[in-house]
Amino acid sequence: MRKYFGTDGIRRIANTELTPELVYKVAKAGAYVLSKHLDHTPTILIGRDTRISGTLIESAMTAGFLSYGAKVKLLGVIPTPGVAYLTKKLKADASVVISASHNTYEFNGIKFFSNLGMKISDEIEEEIEEVMESGKIFELNAISDKIGVSENREDLIDEYVYFLRKNFEENIEKNLREDFIIGLDVANGATYKVAEKIFDKLGIQYMIMSNNPDGININDGCGSTHLEKLKNFVLDHRLSLGIAYDGDGDRCLAIDEKGNEIDGDMFLAIFASYLKEKGKLKNNTAVATIMSNLGLTKFGEANGIEIKQTKVGDRYVLEEMLKNGYNLGGEQSGHIILLDYNPTGDGILTSLMFIQILLEKGIKPSEACHVMEKYPQALINVRVNNDKKSKWDQDEEILEQIDKTKELLKDTGRIVIRASGTEPIIRVMIEGKDEKDITKMAQQLANLINFKLN
């Protein structure tokens, strides 16, 4: 089991758990491992979100890279998918995003991307950890003229703006209506500047909120993890649509004109249907995860579209897509991968694809959502002691309760229990026909897990 890397890089409380010393070691070990695979010292891009600890982590990371001789380009505040796109576009050897995504401000994290703009493999992460834990880390020092240099390249964000604009401007501008106005919740995060630039360039009317980051208000009652504020905003201003991104901009959720939530499963169904109509859904398949709604599977069956399921985590979705030549995948959380455009989840890209579909078809968001019927889901996050998180499936009483719940559900629903890869949380999800019954079952199981693991 890996000591530092989880399902989405390294994520911890900044400056106490994710210390500058640890970050320095990760960077130096990372530069060494990358150099070994590349046969030269790498050029690495670094981007970050708006957290107060961002520049602290960035400084330690830069120092670690430079101390091994790597070259660094600092992109400043930029969405994660922007970093992924620029890594590939500029043919950099690798990149790092400093962000804790949807987590609160006290957390921060480190995500490595390969030269293809994709998250590095589990094997490379394990190799980095091995170097960090060995005495070798202290011998990896560039000397004299071999020391690396860094440069500020915040101007490169305009390349990302142009990339999104060029892919959508013709279709959107052709179908844009004067009465089409959206609400944008940028979560006081990494999209707070770039989203406005893109929507201004495309001529889409919008009203924006949560766009004044102060270092500690990222994801604070806003963004894709807190949709109530956006819902009220849409209804109060009678907007056509509400769009919410998370802190690092790789997720997107929405609110329709009636105030109803549109999640990642719904986006997958809408996009799969649209791409199939255009003859662009590769292998007639969309990739989801085991946490996706049963309604998505039923949608696929009714429309002749195969829905593949993977373990939870966008890296596993992407692996399945690359392995079998699929171009659409994602998670219920709103992390949607449109592989014809970018090899990672991209919140702004997702929202532009949805807006393009609405305008092209001349329909409202609620009408677009008729494509899929959602089954009731009860999802409860149980905060537990981090050292016990991975041991929930070793407790006989918990396993016995799970078996009893499965028996009650029989063929009418399903249950998924899993440990979060990024937080000290056990996620309990039960799906079925009766919302009241499954909520009761989920709460009973959550109470037991809380009692046994805390």
QUIURMO-V854807 format. One record per pair of residues at least 12 apart in sequence whose ideal C-beta (glycine too) atoms are under 8 Angstrom apart, sorted by sequence separation. I is the first residue (numbers start at 1). J is the second residue. D is the distance in Angstrom with one decimal. If there is no record, write none. Layout:
# QUIURMO-V854807
I:J:D  I:J:D
This chain:
# QUIURMO-V854807
46:58:6.0  62:74:7.1  83:95:5.1  98:110:6.2  99:111:7.0  112:124:7.5  184:196:7.8  196:208:6.5  210:222:3.8  230:242:4.5  242:254:6.0  308:320:5.9  317:329:4.3  327:339:4.4  338:350:7.3  417:429:7.6  430:442:4.5  31:44:7.3  83:96:7.9  97:110:7.6  112:125:7.4  195:208:7.6  209:222:7.2  210:223:6.6  241:254:6.3  242:255:3.4  251:264:7.7  254:267:7.9  317:330:6.4  326:339:7.3  327:340:5.2  334:347:7.1  336:349:7.9  402:415:6.5  415:428:8.0  416:429:4.5  429:442:7.4  83:97:5.1  96:110:6.1  97:111:4.5  230:244:5.1  241:255:7.2  242:256:7.8  272:286:4.4  286:300:7.1  317:331:6.7  331:345:7.9  336:350:4.5  354:368:7.7  415:429:7.1  416:430:8.0  428:442:5.2  46:61:6.2  96:111:6.8  184:199:7.1  196:211:7.4  227:242:7.9  241:256:6.8  252:267:7.5  271:286:7.6  292:307:7.5  330:345:6.8  338:353:6.4  402:417:6.5  415:430:5.0  416:431:8.0  430:445:7.7  10:26:6.7  46:62:6.6  58:74:7.0  96:112:5.7  97:113:7.1  112:128:7.9  241:257:6.6  308:324:7.7  314:330:7.6  321:337:6.6  334:350:7.1  414:430:7.6  415:431:7.6  73:90:8.0  80:97:4.8  95:112:7.5  96:113:7.3  182:199:7.9  227:244:5.9  240:257:5.8  269:286:8.0  292:309:6.7  314:331:6.2  322:339:8.0  413:430:6.6  414:431:5.3  428:445:5.3  4:22:7.8  94:112:6.3  95:113:4.5  192:210:7.9  239:257:7.0  268:286:5.2  308:326:7.3  317:335:7.9  321:339:5.7  413:431:4.9  414:432:7.7  428:446:4.9  73:92:7.2  80:99:6.3  94:113:6.4  192:211:4.6  210:229:7.6  238:257:8.0  286:305:6.3  288:307:5.7  290:309:5.4  312:331:7.2  318:337:5.9  413:432:2.8  94:114:6.1  192:212:7.7  209:229:7.2  224:244:4.4  268:288:6.1  284:304:6.9  285:305:6.9  286:306:7.6  287:307:7.9  288:308:7.1  289:309:6.1  290:310:7.4  317:337:6.2  412:432:5.4  413:433:6.7  44:65:5.6  80:101:7.7  94:115:6.2  192:213:5.7  209:230:7.2  223:244:5.5  224:245:6.0  225:246:6.5  234:255:4.9  284:305:5.8  285:306:4.4  286:307:5.7  287:308:4.7  288:309:5.6  289:310:5.5  290:311:6.7  291:312:5.5  308:329:8.0  314:335:4.9  318:339:7.8  409:430:7.3  412:433:5.4  428:449:6.9  4:26:7.1  93:115:5.4  95:117:7.9  182:204:6.6  184:206:5.0  186:208:6.6  188:210:5.0  222:244:7.7  223:245:6.2  224:246:4.5  284:306:6.2  285:307:7.5  286:308:7.4  287:309:7.7  288:310:7.6  289:311:6.7  290:312:6.4  54:77:7.6  92:115:6.5  182:205:7.2  183:206:7.0  184:207:7.1  185:208:7.9  186:209:7.7  187:210:5.6  188:211:6.9  223:246:5.3  234:257:7.0  265:288:6.9  283:306:7.7  285:308:5.9  287:310:6.4  289:312:4.9  314:337:6.7  409:432:5.8  426:449:5.4  91:115:7.0  180:204:7.3  181:205:4.4  182:206:4.9  183:207:5.3  184:208:4.5  185:209:5.3  186:210:5.7  188:212:6.6  189:213:6.8  209:233:5.9  223:247:6.4  231:255:5.0  235:259:5.0  268:292:7.6  281:305:7.0  289:313:7.4  393:417:7.6  180:205:6.7  181:206:6.7  182:207:7.6  183:208:7.8  184:209:7.0  185:210:5.1  186:211:5.0  188:213:4.2  230:255:5.3  234:259:6.3  318:343:6.7  392:417:6.9  405:430:6.9  413:438:6.4  44:70:5.4  46:72:6.0  87:113:5.3  94:120:7.5  181:207:6.8  183:209:6.9  188:214:7.5  207:233:7.4  227:253:6.3  318:344:7.4  415:441:7.9  41:68:7.1  43:70:7.1  44:71:7.1  45:72:7.7  46:73:7.3  48:75:8.0  50:77:5.8  87:114:7.7  88:115:7.2  176:203:6.1  178:205:7.9  184:211:7.8  219:246:6.8  224:251:5.0  265:292:5.1  269:296:5.9  272:299:7.9  276:303:7.3  289:316:7.3  392:419:6.5  426:453:7.0  41:69:4.4  42:70:5.1  43:71:4.5  44:72:5.5  45:73:5.0  46:74:5.5  47:75:4.1  48:76:7.2  49:77:6.5  87:115:6.4  88:116:6.0  176:204:6.9  219:247:4.8  224:252:6.6  227:255:6.3  231:259:4.9  264:292:7.9  265:293:4.6  268:296:6.2  272:300:7.6  276:304:8.0  289:317:6.4  417:445:7.5  41:70:5.4  42:71:7.4  43:72:7.7  44:73:7.4  46:75:6.4  47:76:7.1  48:77:6.1  84:113:5.5  87:116:7.8  88:117:3.9  173:202:7.0  188:217:4.6  189:218:4.9  218:247:4.8  224:253:4.3  276:305:6.3  288:317:7.4  390:419:5.7  408:437:8.0  409:438:7.9  41:71:7.3  43:73:7.0  45:75:5.8  47:77:7.6  48:78:7.6  83:113:6.6  87:117:4.7  172:202:5.5  173:203:6.2  188:218:4.9  189:219:6.8  207:237:6.2  231:261:7.7  263:293:8.0  265:295:7.0  269:299:4.7  273:303:6.4  287:317:5.1  314:344:7.2  389:419:4.7  47:78:4.2  80:111:7.0  172:203:7.8  187:218:6.3  188:219:7.3  265:296:4.6  272:303:7.7  314:345:5.5  389:420:7.5  47:79:7.9  85:117:6.2  169:201:7.3  172:204:6.9  187:219:5.4  188:220:6.8  207:239:6.8  273:305:7.6  409:441:7.8  27:60:7.2  31:64:7.0  35:68:7.2  47:80:7.3  84:117:4.0  161:194:6.2  165:198:6.3  169:202:5.7  272:305:5.2  287:320:4.9  408:441:6.6  23:57:5.4  27:61:4.6  30:64:7.6  31:65:5.1  35:69:7.9  84:118:7.2  160:194:6.7  164:198:5.3  168:202:6.5  188:222:6.4  189:223:6.5  227:261:5.9  287:321:5.4  392:426:5.5  18:53:7.8  26:61:7.4  27:62:7.5  30:65:7.5  35:70:7.6  47:82:6.7  61:96:6.2  187:222:5.2  188:223:7.6  389:424:5.7  20:56:6.4  24:60:4.8  27:63:7.3  28:64:4.2  32:68:5.8  34:70:7.7  47:83:3.9  157:193:7.7  161:197:5.0  165:201:4.8  187:223:2.8  389:425:7.5  405:441:5.2  14:51:7.1  20:57:7.4  23:60:4.0  24:61:7.5  27:64:2.6  28:65:7.4  31:68:3.9  61:98:6.8  157:194:6.0  161:198:5.6  165:202:6.3  185:222:5.6  186:223:7.5  187:224:6.9  389:426:6.6  15:53:6.0  23:61:5.3  26:64:6.8  27:65:4.8  31:69:7.3  45:83:6.0  185:223:5.9  375:413:7.6  386:424:4.0  14:53:3.5  18:57:6.9  20:59:7.4  21:60:7.6  24:63:5.8  25:64:6.8  28:67:5.8  31:70:4.4  158:197:8.0  185:224:7.8  285:324:7.4  287:326:5.5  292:331:7.4  293:332:6.7  381:420:7.7  385:424:7.0  20:60:3.8  24:64:4.2  28:68:5.2  58:98:5.7  161:201:6.7  286:326:7.2  291:331:7.0  292:332:5.4  383:423:8.0  384:424:5.9  405:445:6.3  15:56:6.5  23:64:6.7  27:68:8.0  45:86:6.1  57:98:4.9  283:324:6.6  285:326:5.0  287:328:7.1  288:329:7.0  291:332:5.5  383:424:6.1  384:425:7.0  14:56:7.0  45:87:5.7  283:325:5.8  286:328:4.7  287:329:3.3  288:330:6.8  289:331:5.4  383:425:5.6  384:426:5.6  14:57:6.6  24:67:7.8  282:325:5.7  283:326:5.7  285:328:7.8  286:329:6.4  287:330:7.5  288:331:7.2  289:332:7.3  382:425:6.5  401:444:7.3  402:445:7.0  54:98:5.7  185:229:6.9  282:326:5.5  286:330:8.0  288:332:7.8  381:425:4.8  382:426:4.6  401:445:5.7  45:90:7.3  54:99:8.0  185:230:4.5  282:327:4.3  381:426:7.5  382:427:7.7  281:327:7.2  282:328:7.7  381:427:5.6  382:428:6.4  45:92:5.1  183:230:6.1  280:327:7.5  281:328:6.4  380:427:7.6  381:428:7.8  398:445:7.7  401:448:5.5  44:92:6.6  47:95:7.1  51:99:7.4  185:233:7.4  379:427:6.7  380:428:4.7  43:92:5.1  44:93:6.5  45:94:7.7  46:95:7.0  47:96:7.6  48:97:7.1  49:98:7.2  51:100:7.0  61:110:7.1  379:428:7.1  42:92:7.8  43:93:5.2  44:94:5.1  45:95:3.9  46:96:5.1  47:97:5.3  48:98:3.9  49:99:4.3  183:233:4.9  195:245:7.1  378:428:7.8  379:429:4.8  398:448:6.1  42:93:3.5  44:95:6.1  45:96:7.3  46:97:8.0  47:98:7.2  48:99:6.4  49:100:7.9  57:108:5.5  183:234:5.1  378:429:7.1  397:448:6.8  398:449:6.1  42:94:5.5  44:96:6.5  46:98:6.8  53:105:7.9  275:327:7.6  377:429:6.3  378:430:4.9  40:93:7.9  52:105:6.3  53:106:8.0  57:110:7.3  275:328:6.3  377:430:7.3  378:431:7.7  51:105:5.3  54:108:7.0  183:237:6.8  191:245:4.8  195:249:8.0  377:431:4.9  398:452:6.0  38:93:5.7  53:108:4.8  194:249:7.8  376:431:7.0  397:452:6.4  51:107:8.0  181:237:7.8  183:239:4.7  189:245:6.8  272:328:5.9  375:431:5.5  376:432:6.5  51:108:5.5  182:239:6.1  185:242:7.0  187:244:7.0  189:246:6.8  190:247:6.5  271:328:5.8  375:432:7.1  376:433:7.1  378:435:7.2  392:449:6.2  395:452:5.4  181:239:5.4  182:240:5.9  183:241:7.2  184:242:8.0  185:243:7.0  187:245:5.6  189:247:3.8  190:248:5.0  191:249:4.2  375:433:7.2  376:434:7.1  395:453:7.6  34:93:6.2  181:240:5.5  182:241:4.6  183:242:4.2  184:243:5.4  185:244:4.2  186:245:5.7  187:246:5.8  188:247:7.8  189:248:6.4  190:249:4.6  376:435:3.8  34:94:5.3  180:240:4.9  182:242:6.8  183:243:6.9  185:245:7.1  187:247:5.3  189:249:6.5  268:328:6.9  280:340:7.5  378:438:4.6  392:452:7.9  179:240:7.2  180:241:8.0  182:243:5.8  268:329:7.7  377:438:7.5  378:439:4.4  392:453:6.2  268:330:5.4  376:438:6.1  380:442:5.1  391:453:7.5  267:330:6.8  378:441:7.3  379:442:7.3  380:443:6.5  30:94:7.7  250:314:7.8  378:442:3.9  382:446:4.9  389:453:7.5  271:336:7.2  378:443:7.7  380:445:8.0  384:449:6.9  388:453:4.5  30:96:7.7  90:156:7.5  264:330:5.1  380:446:4.2  384:450:7.2  388:454:7.9  264:331:5.2  265:332:5.0  267:334:7.0  271:338:7.3  382:449:4.9  383:450:7.9  264:332:4.6  268:336:6.9  303:371:8.0  382:450:5.2  385:453:6.2  27:96:7.7  263:332:5.4  264:333:5.6  267:336:5.4  384:453:4.1  385:454:6.0  86:156:5.6  89:159:6.2  263:333:7.6  264:334:4.3  384:454:5.8  263:334:6.4  264:335:6.4  382:453:7.6  383:454:7.9  68:140:5.3  183:255:7.5  264:336:6.0  299:371:6.5  67:140:7.7  68:141:7.3  69:142:3.5  86:159:6.2  299:372:4.3  67:141:6.1  68:142:5.6  85:159:7.7  86:160:6.4  89:163:7.5  298:372:7.8  299:373:7.7  67:142:6.3  82:157:6.4  85:160:5.5  298:373:7.0  66:142:7.7  72:148:6.5  74:150:6.0  76:152:7.4  78:154:7.9  296:372:6.4  69:146:4.8  71:148:5.3  72:149:7.6  73:150:7.3  74:151:7.0  295:372:5.3  298:375:7.9  69:147:6.3  70:148:4.7  71:149:6.1  72:150:3.9  73:151:5.8  74:152:5.1  75:153:6.0  76:154:3.9  82:160:4.0  85:163:5.9  295:373:5.0  69:148:4.9  71:150:7.3  72:151:7.5  74:153:6.3  75:154:6.2  78:157:5.3  81:160:8.0  293:372:8.0  295:374:4.5  67:147:7.2  68:148:7.0  73:153:4.4  74:154:7.2  253:333:7.8  295:375:4.9  66:147:6.2  67:148:7.5  75:156:5.9  76:157:7.4  79:160:7.7  253:334:4.4  293:374:5.3  294:375:4.4  30:112:6.3  66:148:3.8  75:157:6.8  78:160:7.1  251:333:5.8  252:334:4.9  271:353:6.3  293:375:5.7  65:148:6.1  66:149:6.9  73:156:7.5  251:334:4.0  267:350:6.2  271:354:7.9  274:357:5.2  26:110:6.1  66:150:6.3  251:335:5.0  252:336:6.9  270:354:6.9  293:377:6.2  65:150:7.9  250:335:5.9  271:357:7.7  23:110:6.8  37:124:7.6  267:354:6.6  270:357:6.4  9:97:7.9  62:150:5.4  246:334:7.4  11:100:5.3  18:107:7.9  11:101:7.8  18:108:5.5  18:109:7.2  33:124:6.3  99:190:6.8  11:103:6.9  14:106:6.4  18:110:7.6  262:354:8.0  8:101:6.9  13:106:5.4  14:107:6.6  13:107:5.8  14:108:4.1  33:127:4.9  250:344:6.3  251:345:6.2  12:107:6.8  13:108:8.0  33:128:5.2  250:345:4.1  252:347:3.8  11:107:6.1  12:108:7.4  250:346:6.3  251:347:5.3  252:348:7.4  11:108:7.4  12:109:7.3  249:346:7.5  250:347:5.9  254:351:7.2  11:109:3.6  30:128:5.3  33:131:6.2  249:347:4.8  252:350:4.1  270:368:5.3  273:371:5.3  10:109:5.8  11:110:7.9  29:128:4.8  32:131:5.8  249:348:6.6  252:351:5.1  270:369:7.2  9:109:5.3  10:110:4.6  29:129:7.7  254:354:6.7  8:109:7.2  9:110:5.2  41:142:7.8  246:347:6.8  270:371:5.7  9:111:3.7  26:128:6.8  29:131:3.9  245:347:4.0  269:371:5.1  270:372:7.8  8:111:6.5  9:112:6.7  29:132:4.6  245:348:7.1  262:365:6.4  266:369:5.6  269:372:3.9  41:146:7.9  266:371:8.0  26:132:6.6  245:351:7.8  260:366:6.5  266:372:5.9  312:418:6.2  25:132:5.1  41:148:7.1  257:364:5.5  262:369:6.2  265:372:7.2  29:137:5.9  32:140:5.1  45:153:7.8  82:190:7.9  243:351:4.6  256:364:7.1  257:365:5.9  258:366:5.3  266:374:7.4  313:421:6.3  28:137:6.2  31:140:7.8  224:333:7.5  256:365:3.7  257:366:6.1  260:369:7.4  265:374:7.2  312:421:7.5  9:119:7.5  80:190:7.0  105:215:6.8  224:334:5.5  256:366:4.4  8:119:8.0  29:140:7.6  79:190:4.6  105:216:4.5  254:365:6.7  25:137:5.8  28:140:5.5  78:190:6.1  79:191:5.3  82:194:6.8  105:217:7.2  77:190:5.7  105:218:5.2  241:354:8.0  256:369:6.5  104:218:7.6  105:219:7.4  241:355:7.3  77:192:7.7  79:194:6.3  104:219:6.0  105:220:7.2  77:193:7.0  78:194:6.9  103:219:6.9  104:220:7.0  5:122:7.8  102:219:5.8  241:358:7.2  240:358:8.0  294:413:7.5  2:122:7.9  5:125:4.2  294:414:7.0  5:126:7.7  102:223:7.1  102:224:6.8  2:125:6.6  5:128:7.6  102:225:4.8  224:347:7.6  2:126:6.2  5:129:6.6  240:364:7.4  241:365:5.2  4:129:5.6  240:365:7.5  291:416:6.1  3:129:5.9  290:416:5.7  2:129:5.9  291:418:7.9  4:132:7.1  3:133:7.3  291:427:7.9  294:431:5.5  50:188:6.3  291:429:6.1  293:431:7.0  50:189:5.6  49:189:5.3  50:190:6.5  49:190:4.1  48:190:7.6  50:192:6.8  47:190:7.8  102:246:4.3  103:247:7.3  101:246:5.8  102:247:5.8  101:247:5.6  100:247:7.0  101:248:4.8  99:247:6.4  100:248:7.9  99:248:3.9  101:250:7.0  102:251:6.9  101:251:7.6  198:348:6.1  202:352:7.7  97:248:6.6  204:355:6.8  195:348:5.9  194:348:7.2  198:352:7.6  191:347:6.6  191:348:6.3  54:215:7.9  50:213:3.8  52:215:3.3  51:215:6.4  52:216:5.7  50:215:6.6  51:216:7.9  79:245:7.8  51:218:5.8  82:249:7.3  50:218:5.3  80:248:4.4  81:249:6.4  49:218:6.5  79:248:6.2  80:249:5.9  81:250:5.5  79:249:2.9  80:250:4.5  79:250:6.9  182:355:7.3  167:341:6.3  180:358:7.9  180:359:6.8  172:352:7.4  175:356:7.9  177:359:7.1  172:355:6.5  176:359:6.2  164:348:6.1  168:352:4.8  172:356:5.7  175:359:3.8  164:349:6.3  167:352:7.7  168:353:7.9  171:356:5.3  175:360:5.4  168:355:8.0  172:359:6.1  175:362:7.6  164:352:6.4  168:356:5.8  171:359:7.6  171:360:6.3  119:314:7.8  51:247:7.8  119:315:5.2  50:247:7.6  49:247:5.3  49:248:5.0  119:318:7.6  49:249:7.9  118:318:6.4  117:342:7.1  118:343:4.8  119:344:7.3  117:343:4.8  118:344:6.7  116:343:6.4  117:344:6.6  102:333:7.9  113:344:7.7  88:343:7.4  85:342:5.5  84:342:6.2  84:343:6.3  84:344:4.4  81:342:5.4  84:346:8.0  81:344:5.2  80:344:6.7  81:345:6.6  80:345:7.8  81:346:3.6  81:347:7.4  79:346:7.4  81:348:7.5  79:347:6.9  81:349:6.7  79:348:6.8  7:312:7.4  8:313:7.0  7:313:4.3  8:314:7.7  8:315:7.7  7:315:6.9  109:422:7.6  103:422:7.2  103:423:7.0  101:422:7.4  100:422:7.8  1:390:7.4  11:422:4.9  11:423:7.7  8:421:6.2  7:421:2.8  8:422:5.2  6:421:4.3  7:422:6.5  6:422:5.5
